[in-house]
């Protein structure tokens, strides 16, 4: 119980302090297709999910090509593992987002985003690691990217690799 309250307080503090200094709000809904899953007790199965991440990004001192900041994500599993009793339908992820953009031509940019953090499906009782790297293009404030994501489930000795397809919109202020 104390762990949940501490996490909630730290999350709210983190988001409020970041919003105060953020220069860009990035929203990236995505669909993640299961490439493969490996573990002790599972066979190849689909663990596709849909979800989205909201990032508050701050440009680096060097320029506006690279920006970074925290993200908060929500996801919904289409197919859940029968062996994972603690997994719920909806999960949350939290971590750090790094974004790199460079101009190709006119308003068309090359885009690379990297997300690293934790995800949880059991109401913050356990945290599992997630790593996601996307590459794509952006036009003005809209983006389309495809990437590679890995999620780890330590208790179940399970690793799932995904192919996420993301549409994004960014608001600079």
Residue, then its C-alpha position, 0 to 999 in steps of 0.5 A: x500500500x505504501x509503495x502504491x502511494x509513494x509511486x503515485x506521489x512521485x509520478x504526480x510530482x514528476x509530471x507537474x515539474x516536467x509540464x512546467x518546463x516542457x516545450x513539446x507535448x508528444x502523443x503517440x498511439x500505437x498498435x504493437x504486433x507480436x513478433x515472438x515470445x520466449x519463456x519457460x512455460x509458453x509457446x508462440x502466441x499472440x500478445x498484441x496490444x494497442x496503446x499510447x504514450x504521452x511525452x513531455x519533451x525538453x530540447x537539449x541545449x545544443x538545438x531542437x534536433x534532440x529532445x528528451x523527457x518523461x512519458x506516461x503510457x497506457x495499453x490494452x492487451x488483446x490476448x492475455x497469457x492464461x498462465x499470468x494470473x496477475x495480468x489485467x486488461x489495462x496496463x501503464x508504462x512510465x519512463x524516459x523518451x528521447x527524440x531525434x529529428x532532422x530535416x529531409x526536405x521542406x517540412x518533411x523530417x526523419x524521426x527516431x524515438x526511443x522509450x525506456x522504462x517500466x510497465x505494470x499490469x497489476x496495479x503497481x505491485x510489480x514493475x517490468x522493463x520495456x524498451x522501444x525504438x521507433x524510426x519514421x517520418x514526420x510532417x509538420x506536427x504529425x508523424x508515422x513510425x515503425x520500430x522494435x519493442x521488447x518487454x520483460x516479465x521477470x516472474x514468468x521468465x517471459x520476453x515478448x518482442x513486438x513490432x509497434x506501428x505508431x502515429x503521432x502528433x506533437x504540440x510545441x509550446 
